[in-house]
Structure formats: structure tokens, C-alpha cells
Amino acid sequence: MNINVLRQAQDRIAETIKALKKTRTEHEDYLKPIETRTRQLLIDPMLEALGWDVRNPAQVHLEYKGTSGKPDYALFSHGNVVALIEAKKLEIPLARIKVEQVIKYARDRALTSLKYVVWTNGDHWQIWSIEEDQEESFQLSNTQEYECAAKVIQLLHSALEVQEVSPTPDSSSTAPRSRQEAVESNGGQDRDGWMPLTSLKKAKGQQPPAYIKFPDSSTKSIKKWTEMWVSVAEHFIETGKISAKDCPVRRKKNPEYYLLHTKPFHSTGAEFLRKKEIGKLWLHLKNVQNVPNYCCYLLEECGIDPSTVLVSTNQS
């Protein structure tokens, strides 16, 4: 998925989540006791934001009958089931859903294209990626909208790719390359100069990006490579995603050495040679050659997909 489509999808999903949170708060008593209401007002709009038309049987089957049960939703791509969803009314916590039954859906041998199994009460979502054997959960009512959107995109990216809109009829038919090809041929950047952090590779003598943009659309300017590392740490400390209870944050390959701690010392007793105090925490200013990699690592430690963080080399 190209950068513009990714950003547009994240913005769209974040706006939907914001509206769903409001609906849940204002109509909680109405939603709680009836599963149909929960599905209609909380679950269906989320699927619509992801590009699935719940009124189109070519994309969504309700009460799908498989060999391992009857999940509430089956999401289709090119005629194949790619995701199954078990829905419950809002008042039922996910802990009370029989996970064994949900997992049983994934063992339906007829569903060779199945990628995801999801169970939700409209507020709390649990998503299992079968191919990656990765499980993730988020709760709309107590999570920031863009963080939720990033998790949805990270785990349901194949669904978004399937639903990606084709070029409009007024697009130039003589264009020699698609937008994706243009982005790839331009070093991974879109026409506005933005690229995923994961595409950033630092070479000797290379200038740092001018800006870094986080999933919540907050943007910081950068003049030095170390400023990018500081900006990532500051973002998570300022938003409360990293606090003293999460420290020390260790290096990936050398866990006896710290990246972030409540005091500027490694477990060996050695003091951080270069450091910066952010709030009540101390950041070790790493070798600038590895800054992009360490930024990605810190993002992953905070549960954020690094590809949803963008950097721009556009100085204007």
C-alpha cells in the first residue's frame, strides 16, 4: 500500500473511531443488552471504515455457515474468506467469550485463504493473525484514536490492500508509471517528500530528514540525527506511553546497556556518555549511524508499527 493510501486510511479509521467512542458513551444503555444494536452501531461502521461493505454479500456474509461453526461475519476477497468475526453485545466482556470456539473457526480446512480471526463486543477488539501467529487487542473507549487506527492497519493490512481504490477514470491513461511505482522510483517518498521511517537508511554524509510525523499527526522538526532519536523518545514520554515503570528500556542486542532509564547509568554501572533528561527519564544519545534503526526499535517496544511513522526530507 502506498504512503498516501496508508495515511488516508489511518485518518479515515481514526475519525470513525472518534465517532464510535462518542456513540458508545452517549448510547451505552441502549447498546449494552442487544447484540444487533452493538453490531449495527459499533461493529458495522468499523468494517465500513476498513473498506468492507456490510451490505454487499460479495464482500461480507452474515451468520456464515462453515464446517467449524457459524461466526457472525465472514469477510471475502476475490471470492475467498480472509477473516471471520465473532460479535457479542457490548455488555459482554471479551474474557467471557469462548476463545476455544473462535480458534476453532481457524481450523476450518475449507478456508484455505483465512488470514484473521476476530472477536469483539464493539468496544474491545481482539485480532489474531493466523499467518504471523500474532495476537493484538485494543479498546476504543480507553485508547487514543490514531493508536487504535495504527493497530487496525497493522493487523488488517491485507484487508485494506484488497479494498484499495483503483485510479479514477480521469487519471491520465498515458502515465508511464503507477503512483506506487513513482513512489518506489523516488526512493520510497511520495510527491510531498514523506516516506515511512522503515524506508529511511542513513548513509555517510547524508542529511537527516527535516520532519518526523507520528500516527496522531503530531509533527516535529529535525536538524540533527540525534534530534530524531530525541523526538521519538519525547513523543512517547510526553504522551505517557513510556514512564518510569517501563524502564529500563534495554538495547536489543546488548540488554545490559540501556537506551532509556530513570537514571543515566547502565546495569554495568557505567554512566551514559551522552545523555539528555526528558521529564524524569534519561535518554542515552546513541551513535547517530544507528538512529533510524533504534527509532524503529523504540517504536516497536511501544507497540507502534514503525511504518506508520513518516519522515520528510522536504526542507520547504
C-alpha positions in Angstrom: 0.0 0.0 0.0 1.5 3.4 -0.9 2.1 6.1 1.6 -0.9 8.3 0.6 -3.4 5.5 0.8 -1.9 4.4 4.1 -2.2 7.9 5.6 -5.7 8.4 4.2 -6.8 5.0 5.6 -5.4 5.9 9.0 -7.2 9.3 9.0 -10.4 7.7 7.9 -10.3 5.0 10.6 -9.3 7.4 13.3 -12.3 9.7 12.5 -14.6 6.6 12.6 -13.2 5.5 16.0 -13.7 9.0 17.4 -17.4 8.9 16.3 -17.8 5.3 17.7 -16.4 6.4 21.0 -19.0 9.1 21.2 -21.8 6.7 20.2 -20.7 4.3 22.9 -20.6 7.0 25.6 -24.0 8.6 24.6 -25.9 5.4 24.0 -24.3 2.8 26.3 -27.5 1.7 28.0 -29.2 1.3 24.6 -26.3 -0.7 23.2 -25.3 -3.0 26.1 -28.2 -5.6 26.2 -28.7 -6.2 22.4 -26.1 -7.7 20.1 -27.9 -6.5 17.0 -27.6 -2.9 18.2 -23.9 -3.4 19.0 -23.3 -4.7 15.6 -25.3 -2.1 13.8 -23.8 1.0 15.6 -20.3 -0.1 16.6 -19.0 -3.1 14.6 -20.5 -2.4 11.1 -19.2 1.2 11.0 -15.7 -0.1 11.8 -15.8 -2.6 9.0 -17.1 0.1 6.6 -14.1 2.3 7.6 -11.8 -0.6 6.7 -13.4 -0.7 3.2 -15.8 -3.7 3.7 -19.4 -3.0 2.5 -21.5 -4.9 5.0 -24.5 -4.7 2.6 -22.6 -6.4 -0.2 -22.7 -10.2 0.0 -19.7 -10.3 -2.3 -17.6 -8.8 0.5 -19.4 -9.7 3.7 -21.6 -12.7 4.7 -23.5 -12.5 7.9 -24.0 -15.7 10.1 -21.5 -17.5 7.9 -22.0 -21.3 8.0 -18.7 -23.1 8.0 -17.7 -26.6 8.9 -16.4 -25.4 12.4 -19.4 -23.2 13.4 -21.3 -20.1 12.4 -19.3 -16.9 13.0 -21.2 -13.6 12.8 -19.2 -12.2 9.9 -17.1 -13.6 7.1 -15.1 -11.1 5.1 -14.4 -12.0 1.4 -11.7 -11.1 -1.0 -11.9 -12.3 -4.6 -14.4 -15.0 -3.5 -12.3 -16.3 -0.7 -12.9 -15.9 3.1 -10.0 -13.9 4.6 -11.4 -13.0 8.0 -14.0 -14.3 10.4 -15.5 -12.2 13.2 -17.4 -13.3 16.3 -19.5 -10.5 17.7 -21.1 -10.1 21.1 -23.2 -7.4 22.7 -21.4 -4.5 24.4 -22.2 -5.7 27.9 -20.3 -9.0 27.5 -16.6 -8.6 28.2 -14.2 -10.4 25.9 -13.0 -12.5 28.8 -16.4 -14.3 28.7 -16.2 -15.2 25.0 -15.3 -18.8 24.4 -12.0 -18.4 22.8 -11.8 -22.2 22.0 -14.8 -21.8 19.7 -13.3 -18.8 18.0 -10.0 -20.5 17.4 -11.9 -23.5 16.1 -13.0 -21.3 13.2 -9.4 -21.0 12.1 -9.2 -24.8 11.8 -11.8 -25.0 9.1 -9.8 -26.8 6.4 -12.1 -25.4 3.7 -11.0 -21.9 4.4 -7.5 -22.0 2.9 -7.3 -18.2 2.4 -8.3 -17.3 6.0 -5.9 -14.7 7.5 -7.6 -13.3 10.6 -10.0 -14.4 13.3 -11.5 -11.5 15.3 -13.7 -11.4 18.4 -15.3 -8.2 19.6 -18.0 -6.6 21.7 -17.8 -3.4 19.6 -15.5 -1.6 22.0 -12.8 -4.2 22.9 -11.3 -5.9 19.8 -9.1 -9.0 19.8 -7.4 -9.9 16.5 -5.4 -13.0 15.7 -3.3 -13.0 12.6 -3.1 -16.7 11.6 -0.2 -16.4 9.2 2.0 -14.5 11.7 0.6 -16.2 14.8 0.3 -12.7 16.3 -2.5 -11.6 18.6 -3.3 -8.0 19.3 -6.1 -6.2 21.2 -7.3 -2.7 21.7 -10.2 -1.0 23.4 -11.8 2.0 21.7 -13.0 3.6 24.9 -9.6 4.0 26.5 -7.2 4.3 23.6 -6.2 7.3 21.5 -7.9 7.2 18.1 -4.7 7.2 16.0 -3.1 4.5 18.1 -6.2 2.3 17.5 -6.1 3.1 13.8 -2.4 2.1 13.6 -3.1 -1.2 15.2 -6.1 -1.9 12.9 -4.0 -1.1 9.9 -1.0 -3.1 11.1 -3.1 -6.3 11.7 -5.6 -6.0 8.9 -3.4 -4.5 6.2 -4.3 -7.2 3.7 -7.9 -6.3 4.0 -7.1 -2.7 3.3 -4.9 -3.7 0.3 -7.7 -5.7 -1.1 -10.1 -2.8 -0.9 -7.6 -0.2 -2.2 -9.4 2.0 -4.8 -8.3 1.8 -8.4 -7.3 5.0 -10.3 -10.3 7.2 -11.1 -11.4 7.5 -14.8 -10.0 11.0 -15.2 -6.5 9.7 -14.3 -4.0 10.1 -17.2 -4.1 6.9 -19.3 -0.8 7.8 -20.8 1.1 8.0 -17.5 4.1 5.7 -17.8 4.0 4.6 -14.2 1.5 4.0 -11.4 1.7 6.1 -8.2 3.2 3.2 -6.3 5.9 2.8 -9.0 6.6 6.6 -8.8 6.9 6.4 -5.1 9.3 3.4 -5.3 11.4 5.1 -8.0 11.7 8.2 -5.9 13.5 6.5 -3.1 10.3 5.5 -1.3 9.0 9.0 -1.0 5.6 10.3 -2.1 5.2 13.6 -4.0 5.2 15.6 -0.8 8.5 14.1 0.3 7.1 11.8 3.0 8.3 8.2 3.5 7.8 5.5 6.1 10.5 5.6 8.8 11.3 2.0 7.9 12.4 3.1 4.4 15.0 5.6 5.9 18.6 4.4 5.6 21.4 6.6 6.8 24.5 6.8 4.6 27.7 8.6 5.3 27.4 12.4 4.9 23.6 12.1 4.5 21.5 14.9 6.0 18.8 13.9 8.5 15.1 14.3 7.5 13.6 17.7 8.1 10.5 16.4 9.8 9.0 13.4 11.6 5.3 12.8 11.8 3.7 10.4 14.3 0.4 8.4 13.9 -1.5 11.1 15.8 -0.3 13.6 13.1 1.9 15.5 15.6 5.0 16.6 13.7 8.5 17.6 15.0 11.2 19.4 13.0 14.7 17.9 12.9 18.1 19.5 12.3 20.4 16.8 13.5 20.2 13.0 13.5 20.3 12.9 17.3 17.2 15.2 17.3 15.2 12.5 15.5 16.1 10.0 18.3 15.2 12.6 20.9 11.9 13.4 19.2 10.8 9.8 19.2 11.6 9.4 22.9 10.0 12.8 23.8 6.8 11.9 21.9 6.3 8.7 23.9 7.3 10.3 27.2 5.0 13.3 26.7 2.1 11.1 25.7 2.6 8.8 28.6 3.4 5.7 26.6 6.8 5.4 28.3 7.1 6.2 32.0 9.4 5.1 34.9 7.5 1.8 35.3 8.6 0.8 31.7 12.3 1.5 32.5 14.9 0.4 31.8 14.4 0.2 28.0 17.3 -2.0 27.0 19.3 -2.3 23.9 18.2 -5.1 21.6 21.5 -6.9 21.2 23.2 -5.8 24.4 20.5 -5.8 27.1 23.0 -4.9 29.9 23.1 -1.5 28.3 20.1 0.9 28.4 18.5 3.3 25.9 16.2 4.9 28.5 16.2 4.8 32.3 15.3 6.6 35.4 18.9 7.4 36.0 21.8 7.8 33.5 23.5 4.5 34.2 23.7 1.1 32.6 23.3 -2.1 34.6 27.1 -2.4 34.5 27.3 0.9 36.5 28.8 2.8 33.5 27.3 6.2 33.1 25.7 7.3 29.8 28.5 9.0 27.9 26.0 11.3 26.1 22.6 11.8 27.6 19.5 14.0 27.7 17.0 14.3 30.5 13.3 14.2 29.3 10.9 14.7 32.1 12.2 12.5 34.8 13.8 10.0 32.5 17.3 9.9 30.9 17.8 9.1 27.2 21.1 7.7 26.0 22.1 9.5 22.9 23.1 6.7 20.6 25.6 6.5 17.8 24.0 8.6 15.0 24.8 5.9 12.4 22.1 3.7 14.0 19.5 6.3 14.8 16.8 5.1 12.3 17.1 1.5 13.5 17.0 2.5 17.1 13.9 4.7 16.5 12.2 1.8 14.9 13.1 -0.4 17.8 11.8 2.0 20.4 8.5 2.4 18.4 8.1 -1.4 18.3 8.7 -1.5 22.1 5.8 1.0 22.5 3.5 -1.1 20.3 3.6 1.2 17.3 4.2 0.0 13.8 7.3 2.0 12.6 5.9 2.1 9.0 3.1 4.3 10.3 5.6 7.0 11.4 6.6 9.2 8.5 9.7 11.3 7.8 10.2 14.0 5.2 13.3 15.3 3.5 11.4 18.3 2.1 13.1 21.3 3.6 10.4 23.8 2.4 
